[in-house]
Amino acid sequence: MTVQRLTLEHFRNYTHLEADFHGGVNVIVGENAQGKTNLLEAIGYLSSGGSHRARNHRELVQFGCDRARVTGKLWNGQRELVLDAQLPVGARRKFTCNGVGLKTLGELSGLLPSVLFCPEDLHLIREGAGVRRRFLNDCICQLRPRYAMALSNYRRLWEHKTRILRDCGEKPSLMYALDAFSQQMAEYGAILIHYRAHFVKRLQETAPAIHADCSGGGEVLDLSYHTVSTVTDPLAAPKVILEQVLDHMERHKQAEIHSRSCLSGPHKDDLVLDINGQSAKGFASQGQTRTAALALKLAARDIMFQDTGQWPVLLLDDVLSELDRRRQEFVLNRIPTGQVFITCCEVEKEELLEQGKVFHICQGALQEE
């Protein structure tokens, strides 16, 4: 999969940008605040329908404008696709593929597979479980449309149930709907657990070898998936998991009412990493956390290739400056295949000149070197 052309209108600091890119490595050079990250963010937005930096699409619209637009001309090895995202302020966003409207984000999944690695991901290991859940969600949504649909529905139901629990003291009649929402949450939650468990299993088969290569073979990475405690086998079929999730919700029903919050469900899941038998979150050094984060991202890229037969677009946002020489070389040696976008400053450019095309950004304009 390659992004052949990207067109931006009133997206972040870009009033208008139209650029053609190389099918291999594209090095985006520029000083701070020139829009390097915004460019990668736009590609990522077409891929997932979300941003790793913005809470909603209104934040992506250039200040003083009423709408933004992102259009990507893509080639998947067999045919050309045109993905378009229209982002109006005060209205719902709209996605189309070759002019045909996409009704859900599930329909967007897989059209532009990508893996983003940014400086924030270097903290993927030590931060809370929510960061690692987001990593799992971003990866699985691109591979499994059913998962993307289930995740969207689960989030909607979670918001409704949270409001019921929050307001039931003042409006006791809301309690009549509580069990119905719990039932639906459990149904979609069972699907999430099933797919997450299978993806973590594949990560466990892939990431430790990458980690060993990067660490020089001196460390052993181990991954495990922690979910609802009553689920005895998260790899089981969703219908089996459903009954166990419902059992957990029933046991915690009174506690949820008392705390006025959702205490049961896969919205509390975690991906747990150990290095040499110790918790990476609690005991890993800075270098170990960076190596583990690298291993997760590169493993996700390999899994996407295994599933689709195409390398996902790799987006490396200013991460080389955060890595030592050995890890920089490790990353660069693994990216000759597939399309890659790397952002860097002028000082780092010399390291990447032989990798592919170099583009300079200045005040929202992009020029090929």
N, C-alpha and C positions, 0 to 999 in steps of 0.2 A: 504493500500500500504506500502510495506517495501523494503528497500535496504538490500538485503542479503549479497552481496559482492561488494566491490568497488576496481577497479584496476586502478592505475594511472601510467603513463609512461611519464617522463620528463614534468610533470605538476607543474608549480611554482617551489618549492624547493624539490619536490619529484622525484628522479631519477626513482625509482620503488617502488610501494606500492601495496600490495594485502591484504585486510582485510575483515573479516567476522563480521557482526554486529548483535546486538540483535534486536528482533522485537519490543522491548519496548524502554526504555530510554538508550541512549548511552552517557556516560560522557567522553568528550575528554579533558584530562589534559595535561598541558605543560607550560613551561615558554614562554615569549614573543619571537616572531620570530622563533618559532619551526614548524609552519605550521598548527596550529589549524584552523585558518580562511580559509586557502587554502583548507583544507579537505571539509569544508562545502560549499565553493565556487564551488568545483568540483561537488558535489551533485546538487547544484542549477543550474549548467551549464547543466547537463543532463536533468533537469526539464524544463528549459525555453529556452535553447540555448543562454543564455546571462549571463553576470557577473555583480554583483552590484559594482564591483571595477575596471573593465577593460573596456576600450573603444573598443577594438577589440581583437580577439582571439590570435593575435601574442604576446600580453602582458602576456598570460598565459603559453607560452612555456618557459621551463627552459633555462636560459642563456647559449648560446653556442650550443644549439641543433636546429635541423631544423624542429622538429615536436613534438607534444604532443598527448597523447591519454587518454581518460577517458572512462572506461567501467563499467557499473553497471548491476549486476544481481538482478532482481526485482521479487517480488511476489505480485500479486494484489488480492490474495484471491482465485483465480480460475486457474490461469496459470502463468507460469514463463516467464518473458521477459528479454531480454538482450539488453540494450541500449548502443550504442557505438558512441563516438564522436572522430573523427580524426581531429587534428588541425595542418595542415602544415604551416610553415612560407612561405609567398609569394604565397600561393594558397588558393583556397576556402576550407572551412571546409566541413566535410562530416559526416552526422548522419545516423545510421542504427538502425533498431529494428528487432531483431532476424535475422540479416543478410540481411534484405531488406532495400534498400536505401530510405531515407526520402527526398523528393524534396523540401519541404517548412517547415518553423517552425510551420505552422498550423498543419502539420501532427504529430509534436512532442507534441503538446498541449494535456494535459490530460494523457499522458503515465506515467509520474511520478509527480503527483501533490505535491506541496510543498509550505510552507510558511516560509519565512526567516525573522527573527527579529534580527537586528544588532544594535550596538550603534548609527549608523547614523540615524536609524529610530526614535530615541528619539527626533530628530529635525523635524520629518515629519510634525508636526503641524505648526511650525513657519517659515519654509523655503518657497521658492517660489512655485507657482502653478505647476511647472514642476515636483517637487518631488512627489506631490500627484497624478499627471497624471500617473507617472511611477508606483505608487502603484496600481492604477486602471488597467493599462495595464497588469501588471504582473499577477494580479488575474484573469482578464477576459480572457486573452489569454489561461490560463490553463483550462478554462471551456467551451469556445466557439471557436472552430477552425475557424469559419467564421470571428470572430472578429480578430483573429491573422492574417488571410489573408488580411483583410481590412486594418489593421494597417500597415502591411508591404507595401502594395500598396500605401497607403496614404503618408507614409514617403518618398517613392521613388518619387511620383508626387510632393510633397512639395519641394524636393531638385531641381527637374527640373524647377518648376515654379520660385523658388528663383533665379536660375541662369538666367532665362529669364529676370526677373525684374532687376537683377543686371547688365546685359550686354546689355539691349535693347538700352541704350543711344548710345553705340558705334556700335551696330548691330540692327538697327530698324526693319529688316526683321524678327527678332525673335518674334515680337509682334503678328504676324499672328497665332502663336501657343498658345498664352496666354489663349484665351477663351476655347480652347479644354482642356487644363490642368486644368483650373478652373472647368469645367464641370465634369471631372473625379474625381477631388479632392472632389467635393461636393457629388458625388455618394458614394464614400467610407466614406467620413466624416459623411454622414447621418447614415450609419451603425454604426460607432463609437459612435455617440451621442445616438442612440437608445439603444445600449448595455450598455453604461456607465450609462445612466439614470436608467435602470432597475437594475443594480448592486448597484448603490447608494441607490435606494429604499430598497433593501434587507439589505444593511448596516444599513440604518436608522431603520429597523425593528429589527436588531440584536445587533448592537454596544451599543446603550444607556443602555440596561440592563446590559451588561458586565461592562460598565463604572460605572454604579450605584453600582454594587457589589464591584468593586475595590475601589471606592471612599467612601464607607460606606453609600451610598444613599443620600449624601448631595449635589450632583451636578447633573445637567441635561445636557446631551449631545444631540445636534441636528445637523444633517447633511443635506446639500443641494447641488445640482449640478448646477453649473453655466456654460452655454455654449453660443453659438452664439445667440445674442440678438433677432433676428427675429424668432427664434424657440419658438413657443408658447407652445408646449407640447412635450418635449424630449422623453416621453414614447410612442409617436405615432409611426406608421409604418415608416420605412425608406423612402418610396416613398413620404409620406407627409412631412417629415423633409427635403427631398431633395429640394423641391421647395423653402422652407424658407431659406435654406443655400444659394441657388443660388441667391435669392433676396439680401441677405446680401453681397455676393461677388460682385454683380453688383453695389451696392451702394458704395462699398469701392474700386472699380476698379481704379479710378483716384488717390486715396490716395495711393494705392499700387504702382502704376507707379511712383508717385512722391517720395515716400519713398524708392522705390526699395526693398521692402520686402513684405512678405505675411502677411497681417493684418487680414484676415478673414478666419475662419475655426476652427475646434475643437482642433487644436494644441495650442489653448489658453485657453482651458477649465480649470476649477478648481473644486475641492471638498472643500466646505466651511464648517467649523466646528464652532459651537457656544457652549459655556458653560455658563449655567444660563443666556442665552439671550445675552451674549457678545461674540464678535469675539475671538476665541481661539488664532488665529494668533497674534492679537494685544494686548490681555489683560491677557491671561492665565499665571499662575505662572509656575515655572519649574515642580513642582509636578503635576499640572493639565495637562501640555503638555505630560508628560510621561504616565499618566493614559489614556489620549485620544489616544496616539499612541498604547499603549497596547490593548485598546479596538478595534481599527481598525484591528490590526493584528489577534487577537483572533476571531473577528467576521468573517474575511475572511476565517479562518480555519473552523469555524462552517458552513459557507455557502458552502464551498467545500464538506464537509461531507454530507450536506443536498442534494446536487446535485448528488453526486457519490455513496453515501453509504459507502465510505471509508474515513478514516482520512488521510489528506495529511501529508507528512513527515514534521515535524516541526523542523526548524533549528534555534537554539538560539545561536547566536555568541557573547559570552562575554557580555551579557546584564544584568546578575544578579548583577554584580558588580556595574552597573549603577543605580540599583534600591534600594530603602530602604527596610527594613525588611518586611513591610506589603505587598508591591508590589511583592517582591520575593516569599512570601508564596502564594500570589494570583496566580502567574504564575505556581508555582510548583503543586498547588492543581488542576490545570486544565489540566495537561499533562499526567495523568496516561494512557489515551487511545491513541492509535496510536503510531507510531514510532517517537522518538525525538532524536535529536543530540544537546547536550549542550557542549559548550567549556567553560573552566574555568582554572584558575591557581591552583597551588598546595594548596594554602591557602584556597581556596573556596571548595576544593574537599570534605571535611568532611560533608558539607551541603548536598551533593548529593549522598553519598555512598549508601543510601537505595533506591535510585531511579532506579538503574539498573546497567548495566555493565560499568566498568571504563577502559578507554584506556589511556595509556601514550604516548605522542609524544616526541621524541628527535631526532633532526637532520634528519628529514624526515622519521623516522621509527616509527611504531605504535606497541605497545605491550599491550596485555590485562592484567589487574591486577588480 
